[in-house]
Amino acid sequence: MGNPARLKFCGAARGVTGSCYHLETDEGAIIIDCGVFQGGDNPDALNRAPFAFDPKEVVAVILTHGHLDHVSRLPLLGKQGFSGQILGHSASLEVARLIMDDTAKLGLFSGQKPMYSALDVDQTMARVQPMDYGQRVTVGPFTVELFDAGHILGSSSARIEWKEGSKERAILFSGDIGTHGAPILRDPFHDWHAEEHQVDFVVTESTYGDRNHPQRDVARQAFRDAVLHAVSDGGKVLIPAFAIGRTQEVLYDLNMLVESGQLASIPVIVDGPLGLDATALYQKYHDCYDCEAKALLKAGDKPLEFMDLYSSRKAGASDSIGGIEGAAIIIAGSGMCNGGRIIKHLAEYLPDPRTDVIFVGYQAGQTLGRELQEGRTEVMVEGKLVPVRAKITTISGFSAHADRDALAKWYSQVPLRKGGAVFVTHGEEKSSRGYAAHLKDRFSARAIVPKRGDTAALIPRAT
């Protein structure tokens, strides 16, 4: 009968970055995602280390979505001998291109040795094969099907099946699961068909597996209220935002304020090419929109465009923003203020008490964003000590990751065969263990929290 399939956890196990899973049968191997490590001890060494498998033997890569921690080591895979296909939703592949191009440039701008070149990215993109949701594609011994994960544009959960003797086996990779009620995109897919979509194993993310978010509609209203209050005194409103996903959600809610007449004649600037390019992709893929966003389009309202919205692509245009008199809203990366164009705006405007900084995303420890959240009266920006007289506001509930209850709802509707198991990954160890315990208590699940480097034989438990 041969050996059972093996699943190796090469990243995002008891951590949230470096997503990479190696799935192997006696007939071939694929990997799911291939992202960079961030944070922790010496991530650069991890990113540049040889892979924990032979890339030459991998027949395909399946991408769940285009975020940095899921795609940005793909060119390194090719440099180490991978020559197979790269499958993903069309939008994910385009987002991945933006991210990899940006990664190739960052090393040049920072003075560090780049992990790879623009030519390596071109060679990587020459191997992509776009897929639609619900489409079944066979590669090597595996058949792959993608389902909408509702996380960012084109994000997917991936069901992968193969034959083991006369039996069909299947595993479902959640990818990153989005939140319910988020603007623009559809909610995560739940319409599983018991016979057609049965699986023996699940690999699930657990970023927020041990806690719940505030209600999304409450968070969105709090954001709108904060913006209106912030512009009332004529100062600048700085919104540090991730370029892909968060920037577009911010624009969507600002559009609601403009169209309702509550926000008028206030310039809104998206500062940075990555955020602008990502927004263009969101405008291209209307088929990924939810009913509310599609209704706006049908009514003639483009939800990511409005009066007094401006773009700042080139560095010179970004520098000229400082000359704007009166109130203005500036959306710029990075989302944690640890780099990017938001830095110079903070240096200029933090000393002004009319300035408002509105955080709509998580601020990791030891970042400038976290220092501002903690109420520092002085911070180091670009090597200079800057006084903080600006008002700092944090809006919770904007996360693009499902919380514990939403993750559990998603899991509860997956048609998992008896004797199956769930591997809890893509979360800090506390979060993953908390969610695994929740799955055991609520569903009597066989929940396993692997660590990076573990290999699991995919053998269903006898029932």
Backbone hydrogen bonds in HBPLUS format (Angstrom, degrees):
<---DONOR---> <-ACCEPTOR-->    atom                        ^
c    i                          cat <-CA-CA->   ^        H-A-AA   ^      H-
h    n   atom  resd res      DA  || num        DHA   H-A  angle D-A-AA Bond
n    s   type  num  typ     dist DA aas  dist angle  dist       angle   num
A0458-LEU N   A0005-ALA O   2.82 MM 453  5.41 176.6  1.82 157.0 158.1     1
A0006-ARG N   A0024-GLU O   2.78 MM  18  5.21 158.8  1.82 151.9 159.4     2
A0024-GLU N   A0006-ARG O   2.88 MM  18  5.21 164.2  1.91 155.4 160.2     3
A0007-LEU N   A0456-ALA O   2.88 MM 449  5.19 160.1  1.92 147.0 153.7     4
A0456-ALA N   A0007-LEU O   2.80 MM 449  5.19 162.8  1.83 146.2 149.6     5
A0008-LYS N   A0022-HIS O   2.83 MM  14  4.99 165.4  1.85 146.1 150.7     6
A0022-HIS N   A0008-LYS O   2.96 MM  14  4.99 166.8  1.98 146.5 150.8     7
A0009-PHE N   A0454-ASP O   2.92 MM 445  5.61 164.2  1.95 165.2 170.4     8
A0453-GLY N   A0009-PHE O   2.68 MM 444  5.47 177.8  1.68 168.4 169.0     9
A0010-CYS N   A0020-CYS O   2.92 MM  10  5.18 138.3  2.10 152.4 161.9    10
A0012-ALA N   A0017-THR O   2.92 MM   5  4.92 129.0  2.19 159.4 148.6    11
A0426-HIS N   A0012-ALA O   2.70 MM 414  4.59 167.5  1.72 149.6 145.2    12
A0018-GLY N   A0036-VAL O   2.78 MM  18  4.48 125.7  2.08 138.7 123.4    13
A0019-SER N   A0069-ASP O   3.01 MM  50  6.05 134.6  2.23 162.7 168.5    14
A0035-GLY N   A0019-SER O   2.97 MM  16  5.16 164.1  2.00 145.4 150.7    15
A0021-TYR N   A0032-ILE O   3.08 MM  11  5.09 148.8  2.18 131.9 141.4    16
A0032-ILE N   A0021-TYR O   2.80 MM  11  5.09 151.9  1.88 143.0 152.6    17
A0023-LEU N   A0030-ILE O   2.85 MM   7  5.42 159.5  1.90 158.3 164.7    18
A0030-ILE N   A0023-LEU O   2.89 MM   7  5.42 157.8  1.94 156.2 163.0    19
A0025-THR N   A0028-GLY O   2.85 MM   3  5.42 170.7  1.86 166.0 168.6    20
A0028-GLY N   A0025-THR O   3.36 MM   3  5.42 155.3  2.42 101.6 108.0    21
A0059-VAL N   A0029-ALA O   2.83 MM  30  6.05 161.6  1.86 171.7 168.4    22
A0031-ILE N   A0060-ALA O   3.11 MM  29  6.66 154.7  2.18 151.3 159.1    23
A0062-ILE N   A0031-ILE O   2.86 MM  31  6.33 158.0  1.91 155.5 162.9    24
A0033-ASP N   A0062-ILE O   2.83 MM  29  5.99 144.9  1.95 146.8 158.4    25
A0034-CYS N   A0070-HIS O   2.73 MM  36  5.17 171.4  1.74 134.8 133.5    26
A0073-ARG N   A0034-CYS O   2.85 MM  39  5.40 156.9  1.90 150.4 149.4    27
A0036-VAL N   A0068-LEU O   3.38 MM  32  6.45 162.8  2.41 132.7 133.7    28
A0045-ALA N   A0042-ASN O   3.24 MM   3  5.64 130.6  2.50 106.6 116.9    29
A0047-ASN N   A0043-PRO O   2.88 MM   4  6.15 157.5  1.93 154.1 160.5    30
A0048-ARG N   A0044-ASP O   3.05 MM   4  6.20 145.6  2.17 144.6 152.7    31
A0049-ALA N   A0045-ALA O   3.04 MM   4  5.97 118.5  2.44 139.2 152.7    32
A0057-GLU N   A0054-ASP O   3.00 MM   3  5.69 155.1  2.06 121.6 128.1    33
A0058-VAL N   A0055-PRO O   3.21 MM   3  5.30 165.6  2.23 107.9 112.3    34
A0061-VAL N   A0085-GLN O   2.86 MM  24  6.35 148.3  1.96 149.1 159.6    35
A0087-LEU N   A0061-VAL O   2.77 MM  26  6.11 162.2  1.80 174.3 173.0    36
A0063-LEU N   A0087-LEU O   2.83 MM  24  6.15 166.5  1.85 168.7 173.3    37
A0156-SER N   A0064-THR O   2.67 MM  92  4.76 143.6  1.80 145.2 155.5    38
A0070-HIS N   A0067-HIS O   2.86 MM   3  5.42 156.9  1.92 122.8 126.8    39
A0071-VAL N   A0067-HIS O   3.11 MM   4  6.30 128.1  2.40 150.9 164.9    40
A0072-SER N   A0068-LEU O   3.19 MM   4  5.20 163.8  2.22 140.1 142.4    41
A0074-LEU N   A0071-VAL O   3.04 MM   3  5.78 165.9  2.06 130.6 132.6    42
A0076-LEU N   A0073-ARG O   3.02 MM   3  5.24 122.0  2.37 103.7 118.7    43
A0077-LEU N   A0073-ARG O   3.09 MM   4  6.48 145.9  2.21 150.6 160.9    44
A0077-LEU N   A0074-LEU O   2.98 MM   3  5.05 121.8  2.33  99.0 114.4    45
A0078-GLY N   A0074-LEU O   3.19 MM   4  6.64 151.8  2.27 151.8 158.8    46
A0079-LYS N   A0075-PRO O   2.99 MM   4  6.29 151.1  2.07 144.1 152.4    47
A0080-GLN N   A0076-LEU O   3.05 MM   4  6.29 128.3  2.33 139.6 151.9    48
A0080-GLN N   A0077-LEU O   3.18 MM   3  5.24 138.9  2.36  95.5 107.0    49
A0082-PHE N   A0077-LEU O   3.11 MM   5  5.66 164.2  2.14 143.5 139.2    50
A0081-GLY N   A0078-GLY O   3.09 MM   3  5.25 163.1  2.12 111.1 111.7    51
A0086-ILE N   A0127-ARG O   2.96 MM  41  5.81 147.9  2.07 139.7 137.1    52
A0129-GLN N   A0086-ILE O   2.72 MM  43  5.86 151.0  1.80 155.3 152.1    53
A0131-MET N   A0088-GLY O   2.83 MM  43  5.54 137.0  2.02 136.5 140.1    54
A0092-SER N   A0089-HIS O   2.95 MM   3  5.16 114.1  2.40 102.8 119.3    55
A0093-LEU N   A0089-HIS O   3.00 MM   4  6.34 155.8  2.06 160.4 167.8    56
A0094-GLU N   A0090-SER O   3.16 MM   4  6.49 149.2  2.26 144.9 152.9    57
A0095-VAL N   A0091-ALA O   2.91 MM   4  6.19 159.4  1.95 152.8 158.8    58
A0096-ALA N   A0092-SER O   2.78 MM   4  5.94 158.7  1.83 148.4 155.0    59
A0097-ARG N   A0093-LEU O   3.07 MM   4  6.27 145.7  2.19 135.3 143.6    60
A0098-LEU N   A0094-GLU O   3.21 MM   4  6.58 157.4  2.26 146.7 151.0    61
A0099-ILE N   A0095-VAL O   3.01 MM   4  6.35 162.1  2.04 155.6 160.3    62
A0100-MET N   A0096-ALA O   2.86 MM   4  6.04 166.9  1.88 156.5 159.8    63
A0101-ASP N   A0097-ARG O   2.91 MM   4  6.02 162.1  1.94 151.7 156.9    64
A0102-ASP N   A0098-LEU O   2.98 MM   4  6.15 156.8  2.04 144.8 151.5    65
A0103-THR N   A0099-ILE O   2.87 MM   4  6.12 152.8  1.94 147.2 155.1    66
A0104-ALA N   A0100-MET O   2.95 MM   4  6.15 156.0  2.00 148.3 154.0    67
A0105-LYS N   A0101-ASP O   3.14 MM   4  6.42 146.1  2.26 142.6 151.3    68
A0106-LEU N   A0102-ASP O   2.95 MM   4  6.12 151.6  2.03 150.2 157.9    69
A0108-LEU N   A0105-LYS O   2.92 MM   3  5.30 121.1  2.27 107.9 122.9    70
A0109-PHE N   A0105-LYS O   3.04 MM   4  6.38 158.5  2.09 157.3 164.0    71
A0110-SER N   A0106-LEU O   2.87 MM   4  5.98 151.8  1.95 152.6 160.3    72
A0111-GLY N   A0107-GLY O   3.12 MM   4  5.96 121.6  2.48 134.2 145.5    73
A0120-ASP N   A0117-SER O   3.10 MM   3  5.13 119.6  2.48  94.5 108.8    74
A0121-VAL N   A0117-SER O   3.16 MM   4  6.59 148.6  2.27 143.6 152.1    75
A0122-ASP N   A0118-ALA O   2.95 MM   4  6.30 156.0  2.01 148.1 154.5    76
A0123-GLN N   A0119-LEU O   2.94 MM   4  6.24 158.2  1.99 150.5 155.9    77
A0124-THR N   A0120-ASP O   2.96 MM   4  6.18 145.4  2.09 140.1 149.8    78
A0125-MET N   A0121-VAL O   2.89 MM   4  6.17 163.4  1.92 157.4 160.7    79
A0126-ALA N   A0122-ASP O   3.08 MM   4  6.28 130.3  2.34 140.3 152.9    80
A0127-ARG N   A0124-THR O   3.06 MM   3  5.73 164.9  2.08 117.9 122.8    81
A0128-VAL N   A0125-MET O   3.35 MM   3  5.41 174.3  2.36 109.0 110.1    82
A0135-GLN N   A0132-ASP O   3.19 MM   3  5.46 164.0  2.21 126.5 128.3    83
A0134-GLY N   A0146-LEU O   2.90 MM  12  5.76 162.3  1.93 156.5 159.5    84
A0137-VAL N   A0144-VAL O   2.94 MM   7  5.26 160.1  1.98 148.5 154.8    85
A0144-VAL N   A0137-VAL O   2.76 MM   7  5.26 169.3  1.77 153.2 154.1    86
A0139-VAL N   A0142-PHE O   2.80 MM   3  5.42 157.3  1.85 155.8 163.7    87
A0142-PHE N   A0139-VAL O   3.06 MM   3  5.42 155.5  2.12 132.3 131.8    88
A0143-THR N   A0161-GLU O   2.94 MM  18  5.28 152.2  2.02 144.5 151.7    89
A0161-GLU N   A0143-THR O   2.95 MM  18  5.28 160.8  1.99 147.5 153.5    90
A0145-GLU N   A0159-ARG O   2.92 MM  14  5.23 146.8  2.04 150.4 158.9    91
A0159-ARG N   A0145-GLU O   2.85 MM  14  5.23 167.7  1.86 165.6 165.3    92
A0147-PHE N   A0157-SER O   2.89 MM  10  5.13 147.0  2.00 147.5 155.6    93
A0157-SER N   A0147-PHE O   2.76 MM  10  5.13 150.4  1.85 144.4 154.6    94
A0189-PHE N   A0148-ASP O   2.83 MM  41  5.30 160.8  1.86 160.8 157.2    95
A0149-ALA N   A0155-SER O   3.10 MM   6  5.35 168.8  2.11 119.2 119.1    96
A0178-GLY N   A0149-ALA O   2.88 MM  29  6.06 170.2  1.89 163.1 159.7    97
A0155-SER N   A0152-ILE O   2.98 MM   3  5.37 165.9  2.00 137.0 136.1    98
A0158-ALA N   A0173-PHE O   2.88 MM  15  5.13 148.7  1.98 145.7 152.6    99
A0173-PHE N   A0158-ALA O   2.84 MM  15  5.13 170.1  1.85 147.0 148.7   100
A0160-ILE N   A0171-ILE O   2.86 MM  11  5.43 168.1  1.88 163.5 167.2   101
A0171-ILE N   A0160-ILE O   2.87 MM  11  5.43 152.8  1.95 149.3 157.7   102
A0162-TRP N   A0169-ARG O   2.90 MM   7  5.45 152.5  1.98 147.2 153.1   103
A0169-ARG N   A0162-TRP O   2.86 MM   7  5.45 175.3  1.86 169.4 170.1   104
A0164-GLU N   A0167-LYS O   2.75 MM   3  5.19 168.9  1.76 159.9 163.2   105
A0167-LYS N   A0164-GLU O   3.12 MM   3  5.19 157.3  2.18 122.8 121.0   106
A0200-ASP N   A0170-ALA O   2.77 MM  30  5.48 166.2  1.79 137.5 141.4   107
A0201-PHE N   A0170-ALA O   3.34 MM  31  6.76 143.8  2.48 142.3 151.0   108
A0172-LEU N   A0201-PHE O   2.96 MM  29  6.38 152.7  2.03 140.9 148.2   109
A0203-VAL N   A0172-LEU O   2.79 MM  31  6.15 162.5  1.82 160.5 161.4   110
A0174-SER N   A0203-VAL O   2.80 MM  29  6.10 173.9  1.80 177.9 176.5   111
A0402-ALA N   A0177-ILE O   2.74 MM 225  5.57 146.6  1.85 148.8 148.4   112
A0185-LEU N   A0183-PRO O   2.94 MM   2  5.90 138.1  2.12 106.3  93.4   113
A0290-ASP N   A0184-ILE O   2.64 MM 106  5.71 144.4  1.76 143.7 147.3   114
A0192-TRP N   A0190-HIS O   2.84 MM   2  5.69 139.3  2.00 103.5  92.9   115
A0197-HIS N   A0193-HIS O   2.81 MM   4  5.50 163.3  1.84 167.2 167.9   116
A0199-VAL N   A0415-PRO O   3.02 MM 216  6.38 150.5  2.10 150.9 156.1   117
A0417-ARG N   A0199-VAL O   2.79 MM 218  5.94 173.3  1.80 172.1 173.7   118
A0421-ALA N   A0200-ASP O   3.29 MM 221  6.93 140.5  2.45 145.0 154.1   119
A0202-VAL N   A0421-ALA O   3.03 MM 219  6.51 145.5  2.15 147.8 157.0   120
A0423-PHE N   A0202-VAL O   2.72 MM 221  6.15 161.6  1.76 162.5 166.2   121
A0204-THR N   A0423-PHE O   2.91 MM 219  6.25 160.2  1.95 163.6 170.1   122
A0425-THR N   A0204-THR O   2.85 MM 221  5.93 176.6  1.85 173.8 174.0   123
A0206-SER N   A0426-HIS O   3.24 MM 220  5.56 166.2  2.26 112.0 113.5   124
A0209-GLY N   A0206-SER O   2.96 MM   3  4.38 162.7  1.99 111.2 106.6   125
A0211-ARG N   A0208-TYR O   3.36 MM   3  5.70 169.4  2.38 117.8 116.9   126
A0404-ARG N   A0211-ARG O   2.93 MM 193  5.48 174.5  1.93 148.4 149.3   127
A0219-ALA N   A0215-GLN O   3.09 MM   4  6.41 155.5  2.15 149.8 156.7   128
A0220-ARG N   A0216-ARG O   2.93 MM   4  6.23 160.0  1.97 154.9 160.0   129
A0221-GLN N   A0217-ASP O   3.09 MM   4  6.21 156.7  2.14 140.4 146.3   130
A0222-ALA N   A0218-VAL O   2.94 MM   4  6.14 153.9  2.01 145.6 153.5   131
A0223-PHE N   A0219-ALA O   2.93 MM   4  6.20 148.9  2.03 146.2 154.4   132
A0224-ARG N   A0220-ARG O   3.06 MM   4  6.36 162.6  2.10 147.7 151.5   133
A0225-ASP N   A0221-GLN O   2.92 MM   4  6.14 163.7  1.94 152.6 157.1   134
A0226-ALA N   A0222-ALA O   2.95 MM   4  6.07 154.6  2.02 142.8 150.0   135
A0227-VAL N   A0223-PHE O   2.97 MM   4  6.24 157.3  2.02 153.8 159.4   136
A0228-LEU N   A0224-ARG O   3.05 MM   4  6.29 169.8  2.06 154.6 156.7   137
A0229-HIS N   A0225-ASP O   3.00 MM   4  6.17 160.6  2.04 149.1 154.6   138
A0230-ALA N   A0226-ALA O   2.89 MM   4  5.94 150.6  1.98 141.9 150.8   139
A0231-VAL N   A0227-VAL O   3.06 MM   4  6.30 156.5  2.11 157.7 161.0   140
A0232-SER N   A0229-HIS O   3.31 MM   3  5.36 148.0  2.42  98.8 108.0   141
A0234-GLY N   A0231-VAL O   3.22 MM   3  5.46 167.5  2.24 111.3 114.6   142
A0356-ASP N   A0236-LYS O   2.94 MM 120  6.40 158.4  1.99 159.1 165.4   143
A0237-VAL N   A0328-ALA O   2.80 MM  91  6.14 160.4  1.84 163.7 168.4   144
A0330-ILE N   A0237-VAL O   2.81 MM  93  6.13 167.7  1.83 170.8 173.5   145
A0238-LEU N   A0356-ASP O   2.79 MM 118  6.19 161.5  1.82 164.4 169.1   146
A0358-ILE N   A0238-LEU O   2.93 MM 120  6.28 160.6  1.96 161.7 168.0   147
A0239-ILE N   A0330-ILE O   2.84 MM  91  6.08 166.9  1.86 167.8 165.7   148
A0332-ALA N   A0239-ILE O   3.26 MM  93  6.52 154.7  2.33 139.8 146.2   149
A0241-ALA N   A0332-ALA O   2.99 MM  91  5.88 156.9  2.05 133.4 140.3   150
A0247-THR N   A0242-PHE O   3.04 MM   5  6.03 139.2  2.21 171.1 175.9   151
A0249-GLU N   A0245-GLY O   3.08 MM   4  6.32 150.9  2.17 145.7 153.8   152
A0250-VAL N   A0246-ARG O   2.98 MM   4  6.22 160.1  2.02 154.9 159.8   153
A0251-LEU N   A0247-THR O   3.02 MM   4  6.28 160.5  2.05 148.1 153.3   154
A0252-TYR N   A0248-GLN O   2.95 MM   4  6.12 151.5  2.03 142.7 150.6   155
A0253-ASP N   A0249-GLU O   3.11 MM   4  6.42 159.0  2.15 150.6 154.2   156
A0254-LEU N   A0250-VAL O   2.93 MM   4  6.17 154.3  2.00 150.9 159.0   157
A0255-ASN N   A0251-LEU O   2.82 MM   4  5.99 152.1  1.90 147.1 154.8   158
A0256-MET N   A0252-TYR O   3.16 MM   4  6.52 146.1  2.28 139.2 147.7   159
A0257-LEU N   A0253-ASP O   3.21 MM   4  6.55 149.0  2.31 140.5 147.7   160
A0257-LEU N   A0254-LEU O   3.09 MM   3  5.08 117.5  2.50  94.2 109.2   161
A0258-VAL N   A0254-LEU O   2.92 MM   4  6.26 155.2  1.98 151.4 158.6   162
A0259-GLU N   A0255-ASN O   2.83 MM   4  5.98 174.6  1.83 158.8 160.2   163
A0260-SER N   A0256-MET O   3.09 MM   4  6.07 140.6  2.25 135.5 145.2   164
A0262-GLN N   A0257-LEU O   2.96 MM   5  5.20 130.4  2.21 162.1 163.9   165
A0263-LEU N   A0257-LEU O   3.18 MM   6  5.32 145.5  2.31 120.2 116.7   166
A0261-GLY N   A0258-VAL O   3.00 MM   3  5.18 156.7  2.06 106.8 114.2   167
A0329-ILE N   A0267-PRO O   2.89 MM  62  6.30 167.0  1.91 160.3 164.8   168
A0268-VAL N   A0308-ASP O   2.81 MM  40  6.11 161.2  1.85 169.0 170.9   169
A0310-TYR N   A0268-VAL O   2.73 MM  42  6.00 165.8  1.75 169.0 171.3   170
A0269-ILE N   A0329-ILE O   2.79 MM  60  6.22 163.9  1.82 165.3 170.0   171
A0331-ILE N   A0269-ILE O   2.85 MM  62  6.11 173.7  1.85 169.5 171.5   172
A0270-VAL N   A0310-TYR O   2.98 MM  40  6.43 161.0  2.01 159.8 161.2   173
A0312-SER N   A0270-VAL O   2.96 MM  42  6.07 148.6  2.06 163.7 154.8   174
A0271-ASP N   A0331-ILE O   2.87 MM  60  6.06 168.0  1.88 164.8 169.0   175
A0272-GLY N   A0312-SER O   2.89 MM  40  5.98 150.1  1.98 148.5 158.0   176
A0276-LEU N   A0272-GLY O   3.28 MM   4  6.47 156.3  2.34 147.3 154.2   177
A0277-ASP N   A0273-PRO O   2.83 MM   4  5.96 162.2  1.86 151.9 156.6   178
A0278-ALA N   A0274-LEU O   2.91 MM   4  6.05 158.5  1.96 148.8 155.0   179
A0279-THR N   A0275-GLY O   3.00 MM   4  6.12 152.4  2.08 138.5 146.1   180
A0280-ALA N   A0276-LEU O   3.03 MM   4  6.31 151.3  2.12 145.2 152.6   181
A0281-LEU N   A0277-ASP O   3.14 MM   4  6.50 147.7  2.25 142.5 150.5   182
A0282-TYR N   A0278-ALA O   3.00 MM   4  6.38 154.4  2.07 149.1 156.2   183
A0283-GLN N   A0279-THR O   2.97 MM   4  6.27 146.9  2.08 146.1 155.3   184
A0284-LYS N   A0280-ALA O   3.05 MM   4  6.27 128.5  2.32 134.9 148.5   185
A0284-LYS N   A0281-LEU O   3.03 MM   3  4.91 131.1  2.27  93.6 107.5   186
A0285-TYR N   A0281-LEU O   3.08 MM   4  6.34 155.2  2.14 157.8 161.4   187
A0288-CYS N   A0285-TYR O   3.21 MM   3  5.90 166.2  2.23 116.1 120.2   188
A0289-TYR N   A0286-HIS O   2.98 MM   3  5.30 164.1  2.00 114.2 119.3   189
A0294-LYS N   A0290-ASP O   3.02 MM   4  6.22 161.1  2.05 154.6 160.5   190
A0295-ALA N   A0291-CYS O   2.88 MM   4  6.01 148.6  1.97 145.6 154.1   191
A0296-LEU N   A0292-GLU O   3.10 MM   4  6.41 150.3  2.19 145.3 152.7   192
A0297-LEU N   A0293-ALA O   3.11 MM   4  6.43 159.4  2.15 147.2 152.2   193
A0298-LYS N   A0294-LYS O   2.94 MM   4  6.18 157.4  1.99 146.8 153.1   194
A0299-ALA N   A0295-ALA O   2.99 MM   4  6.19 141.8  2.14 141.1 151.1   195
A0299-ALA N   A0296-LEU O   3.13 MM   3  5.08 123.5  2.47  93.0 107.5   196
A0301-ASP N   A0296-LEU O   2.82 MM   5  5.08 153.5  1.89 156.5 147.7   197
A0300-GLY N   A0297-LEU O   2.97 MM   3  5.10 158.7  2.02 106.4 112.3   198
A0305-GLU N   A0302-LYS O   3.07 MM   3  5.49 161.9  2.10 126.4 125.4   199
A0317-ALA N   A0314-LYS O   3.09 MM   3  5.38 120.3  2.46 103.4 117.2   200
A0318-SER N   A0314-LYS O   3.09 MM   4  6.46 153.4  2.16 150.2 158.3   201
A0319-ASP N   A0315-ALA O   2.93 MM   4  6.24 153.1  2.00 150.6 157.5   202
A0320-SER N   A0316-GLY O   3.20 MM   4  6.45 139.9  2.37 139.2 149.0   203
A0321-ILE N   A0318-SER O   3.18 MM   3  5.52 158.7  2.23 108.3 114.8   204
A0323-GLY N   A0320-SER O   3.01 MM   3  5.61 162.7  2.04 116.3 121.9   205
A0324-ILE N   A0321-ILE O   3.03 MM   3  5.66 170.8  2.04 125.7 127.2   206
A0342-ILE N   A0333-GLY O   2.82 MM   9  5.49 160.4  1.85 144.0 145.1   207
A0337-CYS N   A0334-SER O   3.16 MM   3  5.12 163.6  2.19 104.5 109.0   208
A0369-GLY N   A0336-MET O   3.18 MM  33  5.06 145.4  2.30 148.2 138.2   209
A0343-ILE N   A0340-GLY O   3.38 MM   3  6.16 158.3  2.43 116.0 120.6   210
A0346-LEU N   A0342-ILE O   2.97 MM   4  6.22 153.8  2.04 153.7 161.1   211
A0347-ALA N   A0343-ILE O   2.96 MM   4  6.26 160.2  2.00 152.6 158.2   212
A0348-GLU N   A0344-LYS O   3.09 MM   4  6.24 148.4  2.19 137.5 145.2   213
A0349-TYR N   A0345-HIS O   2.89 MM   4  5.96 160.9  1.93 150.3 155.5   214
A0350-LEU N   A0346-LEU O   2.94 MM   4  5.27 158.3  1.99 142.3 144.3   215
A0352-ASP N   A0349-TYR O   3.03 MM   3  5.40 155.2  2.09 115.0 122.8   216
A0389-ARG N   A0350-LEU O   2.86 MM  39  5.92 165.4  1.88 143.2 148.1   217
A0390-ALA N   A0350-LEU O   3.06 MM  40  5.12 124.1  2.38 149.5 155.3   218
A0355-THR N   A0352-ASP O   3.01 MM   3  5.56 165.4  2.03 120.0 124.8   219
A0391-LYS N   A0355-THR O   2.95 MM  36  6.36 160.2  1.99 158.4 155.1   220
A0357-VAL N   A0391-LYS O   2.86 MM  34  6.23 164.9  1.88 166.9 171.1   221
A0393-THR N   A0357-VAL O   2.85 MM  36  6.15 168.6  1.86 171.5 172.7   222
A0359-PHE N   A0393-THR O   2.75 MM  34  6.14 165.6  1.77 165.7 167.6   223
A0395-ILE N   A0359-PHE O   2.86 MM  36  6.07 174.1  1.87 169.7 169.8   224
A0371-GLU N   A0367-THR O   3.16 MM   4  6.52 157.7  2.22 149.1 155.3   225
A0372-LEU N   A0368-LEU O   3.02 MM   4  6.32 156.6  2.07 152.9 158.3   226
A0373-GLN N   A0369-GLY O   2.99 MM   4  6.26 158.7  2.04 147.7 154.0   227
A0374-GLU N   A0370-ARG O   2.91 MM   4  6.13 146.7  2.02 147.7 156.7   228
A0376-ARG N   A0371-GLU O   3.29 MM   5  5.90 167.8  2.31 158.8 157.9   229
A0375-GLY N   A0372-LEU O   3.09 MM   3  5.32 161.2  2.12 107.7 113.3   230
A0388-VAL N   A0377-THR O   2.78 MM  11  4.92 164.0  1.80 136.1 133.0   231
A0379-VAL N   A0386-VAL O   2.97 MM   7  5.37 159.0  2.01 146.7 151.5   232
A0386-VAL N   A0379-VAL O   2.73 MM   7  5.37 175.5  1.74 159.7 160.9   233
A0381-VAL N   A0384-LYS O   2.78 MM   3  5.29 164.0  1.81 155.2 155.9   234
A0384-LYS N   A0381-VAL O   3.02 MM   3  5.29 161.0  2.06 111.7 117.9   235
A0407-LEU N   A0403-ASP O   2.86 MM   4  6.02 159.6  1.90 160.1 166.4   236
A0408-ALA N   A0404-ARG O   2.93 MM   4  6.15 157.4  1.98 149.3 155.9   237
A0409-LYS N   A0405-ASP O   2.93 MM   4  6.16 147.4  2.03 140.1 149.0   238
A0410-TRP N   A0406-ALA O   3.00 MM   4  6.26 160.5  2.04 146.7 151.5   239
A0411-TYR N   A0407-LEU O   2.89 MM   4  6.19 164.3  1.92 152.2 156.5   240
A0412-SER N   A0408-ALA O   2.85 MM   4  5.95 153.8  1.91 146.2 153.3   241
A0413-GLN N   A0410-TRP O   3.30 MM   3  5.69 147.9  2.41 106.6 114.9   242
A0414-VAL N   A0411-TYR O   3.12 MM   3  5.38 161.7  2.16 110.2 116.0   243
A0416-LEU N   A0414-VAL O   2.86 MM   2  5.72 122.5  2.20 115.5  98.7   244
A0420-GLY N   A0417-ARG O   3.13 MM   3  5.68 143.8  2.27 139.4 139.2   245
A0461-ARG N   A0419-GLY O   2.74 MM  42  4.35 157.5  1.79 139.0 132.5   246
A0422-VAL N   A0446-ARG O   2.98 MM  24  6.17 165.4  2.00 147.3 150.2   247
A0448-ILE N   A0422-VAL O   2.88 MM  26  6.25 161.0  1.92 161.5 167.4   248
A0424-VAL N   A0448-ILE O   2.78 MM  24  5.99 165.8  1.80 161.9 166.9   249
A0431-SER N   A0428-GLU O   2.91 MM   3  5.32 114.5  2.35 110.5 126.5   250
A0432-SER N   A0428-GLU O   2.90 MM   4  6.13 165.9  1.92 163.7 168.5   251
A0433-ARG N   A0429-GLU O   2.88 MM   4  5.95 166.5  1.90 151.9 156.0   252
A0434-GLY N   A0430-LYS O   2.95 MM   4  5.99 152.4  2.02 140.4 148.8   253
A0435-TYR N   A0431-SER O   2.95 MM   4  6.16 156.9  2.00 148.4 154.1   254
A0436-ALA N   A0432-SER O   2.88 MM   4  6.06 158.3  1.93 148.1 154.7   255
A0437-ALA N   A0433-ARG O   2.96 MM   4  6.11 158.2  2.01 145.9 151.3   256
A0438-HIS N   A0434-GLY O   3.05 MM   4  6.27 148.7  2.15 138.0 146.8   257
A0439-LEU N   A0435-TYR O   2.89 MM   4  6.20 156.4  1.94 152.7 158.3   258
A0440-LYS N   A0436-ALA O   2.98 MM   4  6.25 154.5  2.05 147.5 154.5   259
A0441-ASP N   A0437-ALA O   2.91 MM   4  6.11 164.0  1.93 150.7 154.9   260
A0442-ARG N   A0438-HIS O   2.88 MM   4  5.92 165.6  1.90 152.6 156.9   261
A0443-PHE N   A0439-LEU O   2.89 MM   4  5.43 154.9  1.95 135.0 143.2   262
A0445-ALA N   A0439-LEU O   3.33 MM   6  5.59 172.8  2.34 121.4 120.2   263
A0444-SER N   A0440-LYS O   2.91 MM   4  4.32 130.6  2.15 119.7 124.7   264
A0454-ASP N   A0451-LYS O   3.03 MM   3  5.75 164.7  2.05 144.9 146.4   265
A0459-ILE N   A0457-ALA O   2.98 MM   2  5.79 125.7  2.28 110.3  94.5   266
